[in-house]
Amino acid sequence: MIFTSKTRQALLATAALFACATFVEAQDMEKTAADVEYAEVDGKALAFDLYMPEGVDNPPLIVQIHGGAWRFGTKDGGVPFEFVEAGYAVASVEFRQASEAPFPAQIHDIKAAVRYLRGHAQTYGFNAEKIAITGASSGAHLALLVGVSNGHPALEGNVGHHNNDSSDVQAILSYFAATDLTTILDQSTPFGLNLRTTALDFLLGGQPADVPELAKLASPVYHVDANDPPLILFHGDRDPQMPINQSLQMLGAYQDAGLDVKFVPVHGAVHGGPQFFDEKHLPMALEFLGRTMK
């Protein structure tokens, strides 16, 4: 694929933007286990890092999915250490990015990681019955889709060696997610469009209008049913990158299904930033986790 200088500039802008669209890292925290291989696909090893809280027996686990327009970022970025400090184990998972393999490879990989983690819970000492999933931006999109598609034949995949374990999760925390790829372009600002069209080409192999069924398959709002886990949605009300209507659509889908859901507009926030984990919003996330995971 050959990029023009204008396209290169857009890609660099996307990378810079998504580098900022991460959780606030409270401090450097030592990994309990690093680069643990959970699967291998086409000769590529897929791994996770695990952070365990001190002095907590059998803590719930939070699976962290990094953002980056589906093709940037690493498992070292955006780890929500605040949750570790609050007594939760966190596993930050890598997956095949859209530049390596198109959708649904990312979902297949993440589900394989959840199955592996559940199957090895006793090894590491976290609670296999209480697993949440979280992410920011494109990572939140992937986290949502994993969370609402348990058992879906096209999304479950067969990556890894733990297919007898469940990829189900018990709670979802979403930070400024994409939720409906069939409407996202119509909702986007010109700035958002400049970044998103290329990202969707990588993810879907075309624009949503060109691959409508694949775009629906990749959209969490189309998978919501009465069996889905509790959900909390955070979204900045000044986000120029991800339309806040994306979170509102997910809120509506959950409400229509009669599910446990909370929407938190973060006033003045853009696409990431410290407000999402400040003294107002971090307690909301912890209250949600405490209610659904303990």
C-alpha positions in Angstrom: 0.0 0.0 0.0 1.4 3.4 -1.0 0.6 6.5 1.0 0.6 10.1 -0.1 2.3 12.7 2.1 -1.1 13.9 3.1 -2.1 10.3 4.2 1.2 9.9 6.0 0.4 13.1 7.9 -3.0 11.8 8.8 -1.6 8.6 10.0 1.0 10.4 12.2 -1.7 12.6 13.6 -3.8 9.5 14.4 -0.9 7.9 16.2 -0.2 11.0 18.2 -3.9 11.4 19.1 -4.3 7.9 20.2 -1.1 8.0 22.2 -2.9 10.6 24.3 -6.2 8.6 24.4 -5.1 6.4 27.2 -5.8 5.9 30.8 -3.9 7.9 33.3 -0.9 5.9 34.5 -0.8 6.4 38.2 2.8 5.2 38.6 5.3 2.7 37.2 4.1 -0.6 38.5 6.1 -3.9 38.5 4.6 -6.7 36.3 3.7 -9.9 38.1 4.2 -11.7 34.9 5.5 -10.3 31.6 5.1 -11.4 28.0 3.1 -14.6 28.8 2.3 -16.3 25.5 -1.4 -17.2 25.4 -1.5 -18.2 21.7 0.4 -18.4 18.5 -1.2 -17.4 15.1 0.7 -17.8 11.8 4.0 -17.9 13.6 3.3 -14.8 15.7 3.3 -15.2 19.5 0.5 -13.3 21.3 1.2 -12.4 24.9 -0.1 -10.5 27.9 1.3 -8.8 30.9 -0.2 -9.3 34.3 -0.3 -6.9 37.3 -1.5 -8.3 40.6 -2.5 -6.1 43.6 -0.5 -6.4 46.8 -2.1 -8.1 49.8 -5.3 -9.2 48.0 -6.3 -12.9 47.8 -8.1 -14.1 44.7 -8.9 -10.6 43.3 -11.2 -10.1 40.3 -9.4 -9.7 37.0 -9.7 -6.8 34.5 -8.7 -7.5 30.9 -7.2 -4.3 29.4 -7.4 -3.7 25.6 -5.2 -0.9 24.3 -6.3 1.7 21.9 -4.7 3.0 18.7 -7.1 3.1 15.8 -7.0 -0.7 15.6 -3.4 -0.6 14.3 -1.2 1.4 16.7 -0.3 1.0 20.4 1.0 -1.9 22.5 0.0 -3.7 25.7 2.4 -1.4 27.6 0.3 1.6 26.9 -2.7 2.9 28.8 -2.6 0.2 31.6 -5.1 1.4 34.3 -2.9 1.1 37.3 -5.6 2.8 39.4 -7.5 -0.5 39.3 -4.5 -2.5 40.5 -4.1 0.0 43.4 -7.8 -0.5 44.2 -7.3 -4.3 44.5 -7.9 -5.7 41.0 -5.7 -7.8 38.9 -5.1 -6.4 35.4 -4.0 -8.3 32.4 -3.0 -6.1 29.4 -3.4 -8.1 26.2 -1.8 -7.8 22.8 -3.6 -8.9 19.7 -3.1 -8.8 15.9 -3.5 -5.3 14.7 -5.5 -4.4 11.7 -2.3 -3.7 9.8 -1.4 -7.4 10.3 -4.8 -9.1 10.0 -8.3 -7.6 9.3 -11.4 -8.0 11.5 -12.4 -10.3 13.2 -8.8 -11.4 14.0 -8.6 -8.9 16.8 -11.7 -10.4 18.5 -10.6 -13.9 18.0 -7.3 -13.1 19.7 -8.8 -11.3 22.7 -11.3 -14.0 23.3 -8.5 -16.5 23.2 -6.7 -14.4 25.8 -9.8 -14.4 28.1 -10.1 -18.2 27.7 -6.4 -18.7 28.6 -6.6 -16.4 31.6 -9.7 -18.1 32.9 -8.0 -21.5 32.4 -4.9 -20.4 34.3 -6.5 -18.4 37.1 -5.3 -20.7 39.8 -1.7 -20.4 38.5 -1.7 -16.7 39.0 -4.2 -16.4 41.9 -7.0 -14.3 40.5 -10.8 -15.1 40.4 -11.8 -16.9 37.2 -15.5 -16.3 38.0 -15.1 -12.5 38.0 -13.5 -11.1 34.9 -14.2 -7.6 33.5 -12.9 -6.1 30.3 -12.0 -2.5 29.5 -10.4 -0.3 26.9 -10.2 3.2 25.5 -11.3 4.3 22.0 -10.7 1.5 19.5 -9.7 -0.7 22.5 -13.1 0.1 24.1 -14.8 -0.9 20.8 -13.0 -4.3 20.9 -13.7 -4.7 24.6 -17.4 -4.0 24.1 -17.6 -6.4 21.2 -15.9 -9.2 23.2 -18.3 -8.5 26.1 -21.5 -8.7 24.1 -20.7 -11.6 21.7 -20.1 -14.6 23.9 -20.5 -17.7 21.8 -21.1 -15.9 18.5 -19.9 -18.4 15.9 -18.2 -15.8 13.7 -16.5 -14.0 16.5 -15.5 -16.7 19.0 -12.8 -18.1 16.7 -10.5 -21.0 17.5 -7.3 -19.3 18.4 -5.3 -20.8 21.2 -5.7 -24.1 23.1 -8.3 -23.3 25.7 -11.5 -23.6 23.7 -13.2 -25.5 26.5 -13.0 -22.4 28.7 -15.5 -19.6 28.4 -14.6 -16.2 26.9 -17.5 -14.7 28.8 -16.9 -11.6 31.0 -18.9 -10.3 33.9 -18.6 -6.5 33.4 -17.5 -4.0 30.8 -16.0 -0.6 31.3 -16.0 1.5 28.1 -14.0 4.7 27.6 -15.1 6.8 24.5 -15.8 3.7 22.3 -16.9 3.2 18.8 -20.1 1.1 18.9 -21.8 1.3 15.5 -19.5 1.3 12.5 -22.5 1.8 10.2 -23.3 5.2 11.6 -19.9 6.5 12.8 -18.9 8.3 9.7 -22.2 10.2 9.5 -21.7 11.3 13.1 -18.1 12.4 12.7 -16.6 15.8 12.5 -14.4 16.6 9.5 -11.4 16.1 11.8 -12.7 12.7 12.9 -13.4 11.7 9.3 -9.9 12.6 8.3 -8.5 10.0 10.7 -11.3 7.4 10.7 -11.7 6.6 7.0 -8.1 5.2 6.8 -8.6 3.3 10.1 -11.8 1.6 8.9 -10.1 0.7 5.6 -7.5 -1.2 7.6 -10.0 -2.8 10.0 -12.7 -3.8 7.5 -10.9 -3.9 4.2 -13.1 -1.1 3.0 -15.5 1.6 4.1 -18.7 0.5 6.0 -20.9 1.2 3.0 -18.8 -1.1 0.9 -18.9 -4.0 3.4 -22.2 -3.4 5.3 -22.6 -6.9 6.7 -19.0 -6.9 8.0 -19.5 -3.4 9.5 -22.6 -4.7 11.4 -20.7 -7.8 12.6 -18.0 -5.4 13.9 -20.6 -3.2 15.7 -21.3 -4.0 19.3 -24.8 -2.4 19.2 -26.0 -5.2 16.9 -25.0 -7.9 19.3 -26.7 -6.7 22.5 -29.2 -9.2 24.0 -30.7 -9.9 27.4 -27.7 -12.1 28.5 -25.1 -9.3 28.3 -23.0 -8.2 31.3 -23.3 -4.8 33.2 -21.8 -1.9 31.3 -20.5 1.6 32.2 -19.8 4.1 29.4 -17.5 7.1 29.9 -17.3 9.7 27.0 -16.0 13.2 26.8 -18.6 15.8 25.8 -16.0 17.6 23.7 -14.5 14.6 22.0 -13.6 15.7 18.4 -12.4 12.2 17.5 -15.1 9.8 18.6 -18.7 11.0 18.4 -20.4 10.9 21.8 -23.5 9.5 20.0 -21.6 6.2 19.7 -21.8 5.7 23.4 -25.4 7.0 23.4 -26.3 4.3 20.9 -24.8 1.6 23.1 -26.7 3.1 26.1 -29.9 2.9 24.1 -29.3 -0.7 23.0 -28.7 -1.7 26.6 -31.7 0.1 27.9 -33.9 -1.5 25.2 -32.7 -4.9 26.4 -33.4 -4.1 30.0 -29.8 -4.4 31.0 -27.6 -2.9 33.7 -26.0 0.2 32.1 -24.7 3.6 33.2 -23.6 6.5 30.9 -21.2 9.1 32.3 -20.6 12.2 30.2 -17.3 13.6 31.1 -17.8 17.4 30.9 -15.1 19.3 29.1 -13.1 16.2 28.2 -11.8 15.4 24.7 -10.4 12.1 23.4 -8.7 11.0 26.6 -7.1 12.9 29.4 -6.9 13.0 33.2 -10.6 13.8 33.7 -11.5 10.2 33.1 -9.6 9.0 36.2 -10.0 12.1 38.4 -11.5 12.3 41.9 -15.0 12.4 40.4 -14.9 9.7 37.7 -12.5 7.0 39.2 -14.9 6.5 42.1 -17.7 5.9 39.6 -15.7 3.2 37.9 -14.7 1.6 41.2 -18.3 1.7 42.5 -19.4 -0.1 39.3 -16.7 -2.7 39.7 -17.5 -3.1 43.4 -21.2 -3.7 42.6 -20.7 -6.1 39.7 -17.4 -7.9 40.5 -17.2 -8.4 44.3 
